Amino acid sequence: GRMILAAQSRSCVQEVMIIAAALSIQDPRERPQDKKQAADEKHHRFSDKDSDFVAFIHLWNYIEEQQNALSVNQFRQLCHREFLHYMRVREWQDIYSQLKKSAQKSGLLTLSINHIEPHYFHVHTALLTGLLSHIGQKDMESHEFTGPRNIRFAIFPHSCLFKKPPKWIMVSELLETRRLWGHIAARIEPEWLEPLAGHLLKRHYSAPHWEKNKGAVIAHEKVTLFGLPIIYDRKINYGSIDPKLCRALFIRQALVEGEWETTHAFFHQN
């Protein structure tokens, strides 16, 4: 629900509802033990190098095309040949229809067909609003990721990102077998997180000091989301955070020590 609401302002409601419906059921793509390679070849047609979520959109579009062109029986046969579970495909479509009707009935959303494919950023920031606790930063010394609350997980081997993992990812879920795996992954950028996380963020400040070039008290800011640093060492104006300390630093360093470049007459008279 959070994803769909976020998608409204990003003009990607249809795409996000397709993905949300897919995440709520068992994957419609089958991978029989004795035909893994053949199934992978069929499913690879829908993959995207940066996002497993986008594969659902590609698959959805393909299914719609085939259903329009084929009879029900022919479509069943196609699903069997191409390792798609027919009943799960129908369930996926049913849930999408329910989401669409519910959103229209609530009056919260105005749904329209997108004639232009929405930008990667818009779709994935909408998804990210519902997956803020399922993000990870890659460990430079291994293939694992560090996530919120210091959890460690790896991208599931069947993901399109497994061989070339990005620096930051989000995953739809974390499943533990012999290790913790992140399923359905996508590349994200850490700067996307701060505007979305809002009150979930914690900010830490250090080393406030007067900077002559900026004419202000500057501090270093570290921003964390569920304990995971998303911004490490950002310089910020400290005036609105601790005005009392900033006043003291201004008097001591800017006025007394002369570290203030200004044309004000009182300063030079003093």
C-alpha positions as CSV (number, residue, x, y, z in Angstrom):
1,G,0.0,0.0,0.0
2,R,2.8,2.4,0.9
3,M,4.5,1.7,-2.5
4,I,1.3,2.4,-4.5
5,L,0.7,5.7,-2.7
6,A,4.2,6.8,-3.4
7,A,3.8,5.7,-7.0
8,Q,0.9,8.2,-7.5
9,S,3.2,11.2,-7.4
10,R,5.8,9.5,-9.6
11,S,3.4,8.5,-12.5
12,C,4.2,4.8,-12.2
13,V,1.1,3.4,-10.4
14,Q,0.5,0.7,-12.9
15,E,4.0,-0.6,-12.8
16,V,4.2,-0.6,-9.0
17,M,0.9,-2.4,-8.7
18,I,2.2,-5.1,-11.1
19,I,5.2,-5.5,-8.9
20,A,3.3,-5.3,-5.6
21,A,0.9,-8.0,-6.8
22,A,3.8,-10.2,-7.9
23,L,5.5,-9.9,-4.5
24,S,2.3,-11.0,-2.7
25,I,2.2,-14.5,-4.3
26,Q,4.6,-17.3,-5.0
27,D,6.8,-16.6,-8.0
28,P,4.9,-17.5,-11.2
29,R,8.2,-18.6,-12.8
30,E,8.9,-22.3,-12.4
31,R,12.3,-23.9,-12.2
32,P,12.1,-27.7,-12.2
33,Q,15.1,-29.6,-10.8
34,D,15.6,-31.5,-14.0
35,K,15.1,-28.5,-16.4
36,K,16.9,-25.7,-14.6
37,Q,19.0,-24.5,-17.5
38,A,16.0,-24.5,-20.0
39,A,13.9,-22.6,-17.5
40,D,16.6,-20.1,-16.9
41,E,17.0,-19.5,-20.6
42,K,13.3,-18.8,-21.0
43,H,13.1,-16.5,-17.9
44,H,16.3,-14.6,-18.9
45,R,14.4,-12.9,-21.7
46,F,12.6,-10.7,-19.1
47,S,15.6,-9.9,-16.9
48,D,17.1,-6.4,-16.3
49,K,20.7,-5.9,-15.4
50,D,19.9,-3.5,-12.5
51,S,16.7,-4.8,-11.1
52,D,14.8,-8.1,-10.6
53,F,11.7,-6.0,-10.0
54,V,11.7,-4.8,-13.6
55,A,11.6,-8.4,-14.8
56,F,8.0,-8.7,-13.4
57,I,7.0,-5.7,-15.6
58,H,8.6,-7.3,-18.7
59,L,7.0,-10.6,-17.9
60,W,3.5,-9.0,-17.3
61,N,3.7,-7.3,-20.7
62,Y,4.6,-10.5,-22.4
63,I,1.8,-12.4,-20.7
64,E,-0.7,-9.8,-21.8
65,E,0.5,-9.9,-25.4
66,Q,0.2,-13.7,-25.5
67,Q,-3.2,-13.9,-23.9
68,N,-4.6,-11.4,-26.4
69,A,-3.1,-13.5,-29.3
70,L,-3.9,-17.0,-28.1
71,S,-6.9,-19.0,-26.9
72,V,-7.1,-20.1,-23.3
73,N,-5.9,-23.6,-24.1
74,Q,-3.0,-22.3,-26.2
75,F,-2.0,-19.9,-23.5
76,R,-2.0,-22.8,-20.9
77,Q,0.3,-24.7,-23.2
78,L,2.6,-21.7,-23.7
79,C,2.9,-21.4,-19.9
80,H,3.8,-25.1,-19.6
81,R,6.5,-24.8,-22.4
82,E,8.0,-21.6,-21.0
83,F,8.0,-22.7,-17.3
84,L,5.3,-20.4,-16.1
85,H,2.8,-21.6,-13.5
86,Y,-0.6,-21.0,-15.1
87,M,-2.6,-20.8,-11.8
88,R,-0.1,-18.4,-10.3
89,V,-0.2,-16.2,-13.3
90,R,-4.0,-16.0,-12.9
91,E,-3.6,-15.3,-9.2
92,W,-1.2,-12.5,-10.0
93,Q,-3.7,-11.0,-12.5
94,D,-6.5,-11.3,-9.9
95,I,-4.6,-9.5,-7.2
96,Y,-3.6,-6.7,-9.6
97,S,-7.3,-6.3,-10.5
98,Q,-8.3,-6.2,-6.8
99,L,-5.6,-3.6,-6.1
100,K,-6.7,-1.5,-9.0
101,K,-10.4,-1.6,-8.0
102,S,-9.6,-0.9,-4.4
103,A,-7.5,2.1,-5.3
104,Q,-10.1,3.5,-7.6
105,K,-12.9,2.9,-5.1
106,S,-11.0,4.6,-2.3
107,G,-10.6,7.8,-4.4
108,L,-7.0,8.0,-3.3
109,L,-5.6,7.3,-6.7
110,T,-6.3,8.3,-10.3
111,L,-5.1,5.4,-12.4
112,S,-4.1,6.0,-16.0
113,I,-2.1,4.0,-18.5
114,N,1.4,5.2,-18.9
115,H,2.3,5.7,-22.6
116,I,5.9,6.3,-21.7
117,E,7.9,3.8,-19.7
118,P,8.6,5.5,-16.3
119,H,12.1,6.2,-15.3
120,Y,14.0,3.6,-13.2
121,F,14.3,6.2,-10.4
122,H,10.6,6.8,-10.1
123,V,9.6,3.1,-10.0
124,H,12.3,2.1,-7.5
125,T,12.0,5.0,-5.1
126,A,8.2,4.2,-4.9
127,L,9.1,0.6,-4.1
128,L,11.8,1.7,-1.7
129,T,9.2,3.5,0.5
130,G,7.9,0.1,1.5
131,L,11.3,-1.6,1.7
132,L,13.4,0.8,3.8
133,S,14.3,-2.0,6.3
134,H,15.5,-4.2,3.4
135,I,18.5,-2.3,2.1
136,G,22.1,-3.2,2.1
137,Q,25.6,-1.7,1.4
138,K,28.2,-4.0,-0.2
139,D,31.2,-5.1,1.8
140,M,34.2,-4.3,-0.3
141,E,36.0,-7.4,1.0
142,S,33.3,-9.9,0.3
143,H,30.1,-10.6,-1.7
144,E,28.0,-9.9,1.4
145,F,25.9,-6.8,2.2
146,T,25.5,-5.0,5.5
147,G,21.9,-4.1,6.2
148,P,19.9,-2.3,8.9
149,R,20.6,-3.4,12.5
150,N,23.9,-4.8,11.4
151,I,22.5,-7.9,9.6
152,R,24.6,-9.6,7.0
153,F,23.1,-11.1,3.8
154,A,24.0,-12.1,0.3
155,I,22.1,-11.7,-3.0
156,F,20.3,-14.9,-4.0
157,P,22.3,-16.7,-6.8
158,H,19.4,-16.5,-9.3
159,S,19.3,-12.7,-9.2
160,C,20.5,-10.7,-12.2
161,L,22.7,-8.8,-9.8
162,F,24.5,-11.8,-8.3
163,K,27.5,-11.7,-10.6
164,K,28.0,-8.0,-10.5
165,P,26.5,-6.7,-7.3
166,P,26.2,-2.9,-7.0
167,K,27.3,-0.8,-4.0
168,W,23.8,-0.4,-2.6
169,I,20.7,-2.6,-3.1
170,M,17.2,-3.2,-1.8
171,V,15.6,-6.6,-1.7
172,S,11.9,-7.7,-1.4
173,E,12.6,-10.1,1.4
174,L,15.3,-11.8,3.5
175,L,15.2,-15.6,3.8
176,E,17.4,-17.7,5.9
177,T,18.6,-21.2,4.9
178,R,22.2,-22.1,5.4
179,R,22.8,-18.3,5.2
180,L,20.7,-15.2,4.9
181,W,19.7,-14.4,1.3
182,G,18.2,-11.3,-0.2
183,H,15.5,-12.2,-2.7
184,I,14.4,-10.0,-5.6
185,A,17.1,-7.3,-5.6
186,A,17.6,-4.0,-7.3
187,R,20.3,-1.3,-7.5
188,I,19.6,1.8,-5.5
189,E,21.5,5.0,-4.7
190,P,22.1,6.0,-1.1
191,E,21.0,9.6,-1.7
192,W,17.5,8.3,-2.5
193,L,17.1,7.2,1.1
194,E,17.2,10.4,3.1
195,P,14.1,12.1,1.4
196,L,12.1,8.9,1.9
197,A,13.1,7.8,5.4
198,G,12.2,11.0,7.2
199,H,11.5,10.4,10.9
200,L,13.3,7.0,10.7
201,L,16.7,8.6,10.4
202,K,19.1,9.4,13.2
203,R,21.6,12.3,12.8
204,H,24.9,12.4,14.6
205,Y,27.1,15.6,14.7
206,S,30.8,16.0,15.4
207,A,33.6,18.5,15.3
208,P,31.7,21.8,15.2
209,H,34.1,24.6,14.2
210,W,34.3,28.1,12.7
211,E,35.2,28.1,9.0
212,K,36.5,31.3,7.7
213,N,35.8,30.6,4.1
214,K,32.1,29.9,4.7
215,G,31.7,32.5,7.4
216,A,29.7,30.0,9.6
217,V,30.1,27.3,12.2
218,I,30.4,24.0,10.3
219,A,30.0,20.5,11.7
220,H,30.3,17.0,10.3
221,E,27.0,15.0,10.0
222,K,26.5,11.3,10.0
223,V,23.0,10.0,9.1
224,T,21.9,6.4,9.9
225,L,18.8,4.4,9.0
226,F,18.1,1.6,11.5
227,G,21.8,1.8,12.4
228,L,23.1,1.6,8.9
229,P,25.1,4.7,7.9
230,I,23.7,6.2,4.6
231,I,25.6,9.5,4.9
232,Y,29.1,9.4,6.5
233,D,30.7,12.8,6.7
234,R,28.6,15.6,5.3
235,K,29.5,19.2,6.2
236,I,26.5,21.2,7.4
237,N,25.8,24.6,8.9
238,Y,25.5,24.0,12.6
239,G,23.7,27.2,13.4
240,S,20.2,25.9,13.6
241,I,21.2,22.8,15.5
242,D,23.1,24.3,18.5
243,P,22.8,28.1,18.2
244,K,24.2,28.6,21.8
245,L,27.5,26.8,21.0
246,C,27.7,28.5,17.6
247,R,27.5,31.9,19.2
248,A,30.3,31.0,21.6
249,L,32.5,29.7,18.7
250,F,31.7,32.8,16.7
251,I,32.8,35.1,19.5
252,R,35.9,33.2,20.3
253,Q,37.2,32.3,16.8
254,A,35.5,34.8,14.4
255,L,35.6,37.9,16.6
256,V,38.5,37.5,19.1
257,E,40.8,35.6,16.8
258,G,39.9,37.7,13.8
259,E,38.8,34.8,11.6
260,W,35.9,36.7,10.0
261,E,36.2,38.4,6.7
262,T,33.7,41.3,6.7
263,T,33.4,45.0,5.9
264,H,31.4,45.9,9.0
265,A,32.9,49.0,10.6
266,F,32.3,47.8,14.2
267,F,34.5,44.7,13.6
268,H,37.5,46.8,12.5
269,Q,37.0,49.4,15.2
270,N,37.0,46.6,17.8
